[in-house]
Amino acid sequence: MSGNAILVGVDGSKESLQAVEWAAARANRTGSELTIVCAYALPSFTAASLDGGYAALDDETIKASAQAVVDEAAQVAERDGLTVNTLLEPGDPAGVLIDLSHEYQLVVVGTRGGGGFADRLLGTVSSALPAHAACPVVVVPRHKSGPAFTPAERIVVGVDGSAAASPSLNYAVAEAEAWGAELTVVSAVPLATSSSTMGWFPASVDRDAVIEDTRQRLTELVEGVQGDSKIKIRRHALDGNAAALLTEFSTAVDLVVVGTRGRGGFAGLLLGSTSQAVLGHSQCPVMVVPTRKHDEGDSVVPKWNR
């Protein structure tokens, strides 16, 4: 397995094929190894790939149908000359992806499918996969018309100023370098939201001073991770709700990056009910970066080839 390996989950739906297109473009851009996987336990792919009701299928028939799903996805990925690997794995899509995420640098899925990866992503897996995957997860939304989401020329990352924000920012910088993209770093300061973590501030608080302090900490955070990178980085400290800001930015950029842990801003929301709204309404792919420490040590940010 190469150090830049990418895994994409498919279920036979059009949405999962769009995820394959994104993953293939990403692999081509970085010279990464791409693997396509399908979990062949009912009802992981049959609703999207088979007509009619759920027939009593034997294991070999199920596996053969899953193979057809993988073969179709491989043809999509190979259009630009990319060589791909394929996997058939028995089991639940969420469990399969989480287990395999330990062997890859990136996992990619579509937002909605026919009862497969994506439906579960926006259901129980909305917290299970992003919260427990050992590597970043990219969720690619459906697009019915217009250009696809590649190349990624504009990337935005949401941070909250805490130490937990560093992994997502590091990954965002690496991703911007890989695509040759412009990066915007945003910190949400929800001063006007009573339910926010800063909702206790009295009305007399100097909001401009709070914004300026956040902006200063944001600058220090960016300078600490940018290093010798030549990419263009914009910085914004904005008063507003993190989920709303994230969704708004998604209409103008090609990729949104957030972490799984935080102090109640972008990252904290992804482990609560807002995660479904963010992933469900984003107009561009969302990369969710695991920011917790694993037993084997800190996450290592890949240096993608270009």
C-alpha positions in Angstrom: 0.0 0.0 0.0 1.4 3.4 -1.0 1.7 6.2 1.4 -0.8 8.3 -0.6 -3.5 5.6 -1.0 -7.1 6.7 -1.5 -10.2 4.6 -0.8 -13.6 5.3 -2.4 -16.8 3.4 -1.3 -19.4 2.6 -4.0 -22.9 1.1 -3.9 -24.0 1.2 -7.6 -25.8 4.6 -7.3 -25.1 7.6 -9.5 -24.0 9.5 -6.4 -21.3 7.0 -5.6 -20.0 7.2 -9.2 -19.7 10.9 -8.7 -17.6 10.2 -5.6 -15.5 7.9 -7.8 -15.0 10.8 -10.3 -13.8 13.1 -7.5 -11.5 10.4 -6.0 -10.0 9.6 -9.4 -9.3 13.3 -10.1 -7.7 13.5 -6.7 -5.6 10.4 -7.3 -4.5 11.7 -10.7 -3.6 15.1 -9.3 -1.4 13.6 -6.5 -0.1 10.4 -8.1 -2.0 8.4 -5.5 -3.1 4.8 -5.5 -6.9 4.4 -5.8 -8.9 1.5 -4.4 -12.7 1.1 -5.0 -14.6 -0.9 -2.4 -18.1 -2.3 -2.3 -19.6 -4.0 0.8 -21.9 -6.8 -0.4 -24.2 -7.4 2.5 -27.9 -6.6 1.9 -29.1 -4.0 1.7 -25.8 -2.1 1.1 -26.0 -2.0 -2.6 -29.0 -3.9 -3.9 -31.5 -1.1 -3.8 -29.3 1.0 -6.1 -28.1 -1.8 -8.4 -31.0 -4.2 -8.6 -34.5 -3.8 -9.9 -37.6 -5.0 -7.9 -37.8 -6.2 -4.3 -35.2 -7.9 -2.3 -35.0 -11.4 -3.6 -33.6 -14.3 -1.7 -30.1 -14.2 -3.1 -27.3 -16.6 -2.3 -23.9 -15.4 -1.4 -22.4 -15.9 -4.8 -25.2 -14.0 -6.5 -24.7 -11.1 -4.1 -21.0 -11.1 -4.5 -21.3 -11.2 -8.3 -23.7 -8.2 -8.2 -21.2 -6.4 -6.0 -18.5 -7.2 -8.5 -20.5 -5.6 -11.3 -20.9 -2.5 -9.2 -17.1 -2.3 -8.6 -16.4 -3.0 -12.3 -18.6 -0.1 -13.4 -16.9 2.2 -10.9 -13.5 1.1 -12.1 -14.4 2.0 -15.7 -15.3 5.5 -14.5 -12.0 5.9 -12.7 -10.0 4.5 -15.6 -11.3 7.0 -18.2 -8.2 9.2 -17.7 -5.8 6.3 -17.7 -5.8 5.8 -14.0 -5.1 2.2 -12.8 -7.3 1.2 -9.9 -7.5 -1.6 -7.3 -10.9 -3.1 -6.4 -12.2 -4.7 -3.2 -15.3 -6.7 -2.3 -15.8 -6.7 1.5 -18.7 -8.5 3.4 -20.3 -6.5 6.1 -21.9 -3.2 6.9 -20.6 -0.2 4.8 -19.8 1.9 7.9 -17.9 -0.9 9.6 -16.0 -1.7 6.4 -15.0 1.9 5.8 -13.9 2.5 9.4 -11.8 -0.7 9.4 -10.2 0.1 6.1 -9.6 3.7 7.0 -6.5 2.6 9.0 -4.9 1.5 5.7 -5.5 4.6 3.7 -4.7 8.3 3.7 -8.2 9.4 2.5 -11.7 7.8 2.3 -14.2 9.2 -0.2 -18.0 8.6 -0.4 -21.0 10.2 -2.0 -23.7 12.0 -0.1 -26.7 9.8 -1.0 -27.1 6.4 -2.4 -29.8 3.7 -2.7 -29.6 2.6 0.9 -25.8 2.2 0.9 -22.8 4.2 2.1 -24.3 7.6 1.7 -27.7 7.1 3.2 -26.0 5.7 6.3 -23.6 8.6 6.2 -26.4 11.0 6.7 -28.0 8.7 9.3 -26.2 6.8 11.9 -22.9 7.0 10.1 -23.0 10.8 10.1 -21.2 10.5 13.4 -19.8 7.0 13.2 -17.6 7.4 10.1 -16.3 11.0 10.5 -15.8 10.5 14.3 -14.1 7.1 14.1 -12.3 6.9 10.8 -8.5 6.9 11.2 -8.0 9.2 8.2 -9.9 12.1 6.7 -13.2 11.4 5.0 -14.4 13.4 1.9 -18.2 13.5 1.4 -19.0 14.4 -2.2 -22.5 15.9 -2.7 -24.6 15.1 -5.7 -24.4 17.5 -8.7 -27.1 17.3 -11.4 -25.7 19.7 -13.9 -22.7 22.0 -14.5 -19.1 21.3 -13.7 -18.0 18.7 -11.3 -16.1 19.6 -8.1 -12.6 19.3 -9.6 -10.2 20.7 -9.9 -10.4 22.2 -6.4 -9.2 25.8 -6.9 -10.7 27.3 -3.8 -10.7 25.6 -0.4 -12.0 26.8 3.0 -11.2 25.4 6.4 -13.1 26.2 9.6 -11.1 26.5 12.8 -11.9 27.7 16.3 -8.5 28.7 17.6 -8.0 25.6 19.8 -5.1 23.1 19.6 -7.6 20.6 18.1 -7.9 22.9 15.0 -4.3 22.3 14.0 -4.8 18.9 12.3 -7.6 20.2 10.1 -5.6 23.3 9.2 -2.5 21.2 8.4 -4.6 19.0 6.1 -6.2 22.0 4.5 -2.7 23.5 3.7 -1.6 20.1 2.3 -4.7 19.8 0.2 -4.3 23.3 -1.1 -0.7 22.5 -2.1 -1.8 19.3 -3.8 -4.5 21.1 -5.9 -2.6 24.4 -6.3 -5.6 26.0 -4.7 -6.2 29.2 -2.8 -7.0 28.6 0.9 -9.3 30.6 3.1 -9.2 30.0 6.9 -12.3 31.0 8.8 -13.0 31.2 12.5 -16.6 31.6 13.6 -17.3 33.9 16.5 -21.1 33.4 17.2 -21.5 36.5 19.5 -25.1 37.0 18.5 -26.2 33.4 19.0 -27.5 32.8 22.5 -27.1 29.0 22.2 -23.5 29.2 21.2 -20.5 28.7 23.4 -20.0 32.4 23.6 -23.7 33.2 24.2 -23.0 34.2 27.8 -21.2 37.4 26.8 -23.1 40.5 28.1 -24.5 43.1 25.7 -21.9 45.6 26.8 -19.0 43.4 25.5 -16.8 45.0 22.9 -17.7 42.8 20.0 -15.1 44.5 17.7 -12.4 43.7 20.3 -13.5 40.1 20.4 -13.4 39.8 16.6 -10.0 41.4 16.5 -8.6 39.1 19.2 -9.9 36.1 17.3 -8.4 37.5 14.1 -5.0 37.9 15.8 -5.1 34.3 17.2 -6.1 33.1 13.7 -3.1 34.8 12.2 -0.8 33.2 14.7 -2.3 29.8 14.1 -1.9 30.2 10.3 1.7 31.4 10.6 2.4 28.4 12.8 1.4 25.8 10.1 2.1 27.6 6.8 5.9 27.2 7.1 7.5 27.4 3.6 4.3 26.8 1.8 3.8 29.2 -1.1 0.0 28.9 -1.3 -2.2 32.0 -0.9 -4.0 32.0 2.4 -6.8 34.3 3.3 -8.0 34.7 6.9 -11.4 35.7 8.2 -12.8 36.0 11.8 -16.6 36.3 11.3 -19.5 36.8 13.7 -22.0 34.0 13.0 -23.2 30.5 13.4 -20.5 28.0 12.3 -22.9 25.7 10.4 -24.5 28.5 8.6 -21.2 30.1 7.6 -19.9 26.7 6.5 -22.9 26.1 4.3 -22.6 29.6 2.8 -19.0 29.2 2.0 -19.7 25.9 0.3 -21.6 27.7 -2.5 -18.4 29.6 -3.5 -15.6 27.1 -2.9 -14.7 23.7 -4.2 -13.9 22.0 -0.9 -14.7 22.6 2.8 -12.4 21.2 5.5 -13.4 20.7 9.1 -12.2 18.7 12.1 -14.0 16.2 14.3 -13.2 17.9 17.6 -13.2 21.5 18.7 -14.5 24.0 21.2 -18.0 24.3 19.9 -17.4 26.0 16.6 -17.1 24.2 13.2 -15.5 21.0 14.6 -17.8 20.6 17.6 -20.9 20.7 15.5 -19.9 17.7 13.5 -20.4 15.4 16.4 -23.9 16.7 17.1 -27.2 17.0 15.3 -25.8 19.8 13.1 -23.5 17.3 11.3 -26.5 16.1 9.3 -27.4 19.6 8.2 -23.8 20.5 7.3 -23.3 17.4 5.2 -26.8 17.4 3.8 -26.7 21.0 2.7 -23.1 21.6 1.6 -22.9 22.5 -2.1 -19.4 21.2 -2.4 -17.4 18.3 -1.1 -16.6 18.3 2.7 -13.4 16.8 4.1 -13.8 15.8 7.8 -10.4 15.5 9.5 -10.0 13.3 12.6 -8.4 15.6 15.2 -8.2 13.2 18.1 -5.0 11.4 19.0 -4.9 7.7 18.1 -3.3 5.1 20.2 -0.4 4.9 17.8 0.3 8.6 18.1 -0.6 11.9 16.4 -2.0 11.9 12.9 0.5 12.4 10.1 -0.4 14.9 7.4 0.6 13.5 4.0 2.9 15.3 1.6 1.0 14.7 -1.6 3.0 14.4 -4.8 2.3 16.9 -7.6 
